[in-house]
Amino acid sequence: MKAARRSFVLASQGRLIHSAYGGFPNQGAGDVASMMSWGACRGSIQTHFRLDNTIEGLSPAGTKLASAIRHDTDRLMHTDWTTDFSAFWDDQVHMHENEYVNLYEGGLNPLISLFTSVENATTEEKDVVKKDLKYLQACHKWANKSNEIYTYIFDERFRMQREVFDPVEREKILASCTEMVEKFRDEVPADFRKKAAKDVEWHLWNLRHWVWDAPATKAVFKNTMN
């Protein structure tokens, strides 16, 4: 019994503790697991990205913010916008937006702005950081929309599997979802179209698996169903 308990404790200590700020090691010792303080955790997470050395002409604070924004943009572009997308990204984008305001626009909180604002920031610096921020906002927008499409397809598949057994009715569901995906694909900007289409269409084809045959849908939506 003691050996089993010891094995459980050792295994627990080896696992990451997951939080909204990412995963960090369990610092527990013995039978009592303890976590790093929130401040220590936040401080370690801030070092998870490297400053972008290709950015020139920015203040140290501006370089750090631009690097963080680009790092999160890259992370989001490598995250599945359907099953892996979460409200974590809402918080991340909102955090960068607030930090930009604090650095360059007087701040949401005068006390915070007093210690964090960039004095005499050039227009060029503001434009560089704002451009990166807008790109992240656009990426987040279409990730959100991709997740909405996925959620709708998932709900329709769930309903089809449990309530809809008529093959004609199943094809109608498939046709409506296919039409929705094609319209969505045409709306997505070129920078995000391939990523959004790839993530969403995988689930559309999963829905297609539950339709015995779809001759009408394949005839109408040739680019997607064939």
C-alpha positions in Angstrom: 0.0 0.0 0.0 2.8 2.4 0.9 4.7 1.5 -2.3 1.6 2.3 -4.3 1.1 5.6 -2.6 4.7 6.5 -3.1 4.4 5.7 -6.8 1.3 7.9 -7.1 3.1 10.9 -5.4 6.2 10.6 -7.6 4.0 10.4 -10.7 2.0 13.5 -9.6 5.2 15.5 -9.0 6.3 14.7 -12.6 3.1 16.2 -14.2 2.6 19.8 -15.3 0.1 21.9 -13.5 -2.1 23.5 -16.1 -3.4 27.0 -15.8 -4.7 29.9 -17.9 -1.1 31.1 -18.1 0.2 27.7 -19.5 1.8 24.7 -17.8 4.4 24.8 -15.2 6.2 22.1 -13.1 4.6 20.8 -9.9 7.1 21.9 -7.2 5.7 19.5 -4.6 8.0 17.8 -2.2 7.1 14.6 -0.3 3.4 13.9 0.1 2.4 17.5 -0.1 2.2 19.2 -3.5 2.8 22.9 -3.5 2.7 25.3 -6.4 4.9 28.3 -7.3 3.3 31.6 -6.3 1.3 33.4 -8.9 3.9 36.1 -9.2 6.7 33.6 -9.8 4.6 31.7 -12.3 3.8 34.9 -14.2 7.4 36.0 -14.2 8.5 32.7 -15.6 5.9 32.8 -18.3 7.1 36.2 -19.5 10.4 34.6 -20.4 8.8 32.0 -22.6 9.3 34.1 -25.8 12.5 35.6 -27.1 12.7 39.3 -28.0 12.5 39.7 -31.8 16.0 41.0 -32.8 14.7 41.9 -36.3 12.6 44.8 -34.8 14.7 48.0 -34.9 14.1 51.5 -33.7 11.7 50.6 -30.8 12.0 51.4 -27.1 12.7 48.4 -24.8 9.1 48.3 -23.7 7.9 48.5 -27.4 10.3 45.7 -28.5 9.0 43.5 -25.7 5.3 44.1 -26.5 5.9 43.6 -30.3 7.8 40.4 -29.6 5.0 39.1 -27.3 2.4 39.9 -29.9 4.3 38.2 -32.7 4.9 35.2 -30.5 1.2 34.9 -29.7 0.3 35.3 -33.4 2.6 32.4 -34.3 1.2 30.3 -31.5 -2.4 31.0 -32.6 -1.5 30.2 -36.2 -0.2 26.8 -35.0 -3.2 26.1 -32.8 -6.2 24.1 -34.1 -9.0 26.7 -34.4 -11.7 24.1 -33.7 -11.0 21.6 -30.9 -8.0 23.4 -29.4 -9.3 27.0 -29.5 -10.5 28.4 -26.2 -11.3 31.6 -24.3 -7.6 31.8 -23.3 -7.0 33.6 -26.6 -9.6 36.2 -25.8 -7.7 37.0 -22.7 -4.3 37.1 -24.5 -5.5 39.5 -27.2 -7.3 41.7 -24.6 -4.1 41.8 -22.5 -2.0 43.0 -25.5 -4.7 45.6 -26.4 -4.6 47.0 -22.8 -0.8 47.0 -22.8 -0.7 49.0 -26.0 -3.1 51.5 -24.6 -1.0 51.8 -21.4 2.2 52.3 -23.4 1.1 54.7 -26.1 -2.3 56.2 -25.4 -2.2 57.4 -21.8 -3.4 54.2 -20.2 -6.6 52.8 -18.9 -5.3 53.3 -15.4 -3.3 56.5 -14.7 -1.3 54.8 -11.9 -0.3 51.9 -14.2 0.4 54.3 -17.1 2.7 56.3 -14.8 5.1 53.4 -14.6 4.7 51.7 -17.9 4.1 54.4 -20.5 6.7 55.1 -23.2 7.7 58.8 -23.1 8.3 60.5 -26.4 7.4 57.4 -28.4 7.8 58.0 -32.1 4.9 57.6 -34.6 6.9 54.9 -36.4 7.1 52.9 -33.2 3.4 53.2 -32.6 2.7 52.2 -36.2 4.9 49.1 -36.0 3.4 47.8 -32.8 -0.2 48.7 -33.9 0.3 46.8 -37.2 1.4 43.7 -35.3 -1.5 44.1 -32.9 -4.1 44.5 -35.7 -2.7 41.3 -37.4 -3.1 39.4 -34.1 -6.7 40.8 -33.8 -7.5 39.7 -37.3 -6.1 36.3 -36.7 -8.1 36.0 -33.5 -11.3 37.1 -35.2 -11.1 34.4 -37.9 -10.1 31.8 -35.4 -13.2 32.7 -33.4 -15.4 32.4 -36.6 -13.8 29.1 -37.5 -14.6 27.8 -34.0 -18.2 29.0 -34.5 -18.5 27.0 -37.7 -17.0 24.0 -36.1 -19.4 24.2 -33.2 -22.4 24.3 -35.5 -21.1 21.3 -37.5 -20.5 19.4 -34.3 -24.0 20.1 -33.0 -25.5 19.0 -36.3 -23.5 15.8 -36.3 -24.6 15.1 -32.8 -28.2 15.6 -33.7 -27.8 13.5 -36.9 -26.3 10.6 -35.0 -29.2 10.5 -32.5 -32.3 11.8 -34.1 -32.0 11.9 -37.9 -32.1 8.5 -39.6 -33.7 9.4 -42.9 -30.8 9.4 -45.5 -32.5 12.3 -47.4 -32.7 14.4 -44.3 -29.1 13.6 -43.4 -28.0 14.8 -46.8 -30.0 18.1 -46.3 -28.0 18.7 -43.1 -24.7 17.9 -45.0 -25.7 20.2 -47.8 -26.5 23.1 -45.5 -23.2 22.7 -43.6 -21.3 22.5 -46.9 -22.9 25.7 -48.2 -22.0 27.4 -44.9 -18.4 26.3 -45.1 -18.0 27.4 -48.7 -19.4 30.9 -47.9 -17.1 31.1 -44.9 -14.1 30.1 -46.9 -14.7 32.9 -49.4 -15.0 35.5 -46.6 -11.7 34.6 -44.9 -8.8 36.9 -45.9 -6.0 35.3 -47.9 -3.6 35.3 -45.0 -5.9 33.0 -42.9 -7.9 31.2 -45.6 -5.8 28.1 -45.9 -5.5 27.6 -42.1 -9.3 28.2 -41.5 -10.4 26.0 -44.4 -8.1 23.1 -43.3 -9.3 23.2 -39.7 -13.0 23.5 -40.5 -13.2 21.1 -43.5 -11.8 18.2 -41.5 -15.0 18.3 -39.4 -17.2 18.7 -42.5 -15.8 15.5 -43.8 -16.3 13.9 -40.5 -20.0 14.8 -40.9 -19.9 13.4 -44.5 -19.0 10.1 -43.0 -22.4 9.8 -41.4 -24.3 10.3 -44.7 -24.7 7.1 -46.7 -24.6 8.8 -50.1 -24.9 12.5 -51.1 -25.3 12.7 -54.9 -27.1 16.0 -54.9 -24.6 17.6 -52.5 -21.6 16.3 -54.5 -23.2 17.6 -57.7 -23.8 21.1 -56.3 -20.6 21.6 -54.2 -18.1 20.0 -56.5 -15.1 21.9 -55.1 -15.7 20.7 -51.6 -17.3 17.3 -51.8 -15.3 15.7 -54.7 
